[in-house]
Amino acid sequence: MKIEDHELIQLELKYCERCGGLWLRLQGISEVYCASCRPHVQDLPAPRRIATRPRLPGSHRLSLNAQERGWILIQGGNA
């Protein structure tokens, strides 16, 4: 028995960021709107800044120095 070569198309389930509907898109494609919403969002202005990694609100300075924070570190023993 001979197996024919088939082209595999990998899809992923995605929700539309405009209407919330579920649709399938090709894996690795960054489209975020379904086909029926794309014409409606073409006229929207482009985002002002590029998305960065999420950060916690408040001070963006993170210090891991225990002495600077006033912590006392105690070496633990065996339980």
Beta strands, then each sheet from edge to edge (+ up, - down):
strand 1: 11-15
strand 2: 22-26
sheet 1: 1+ 2-
end
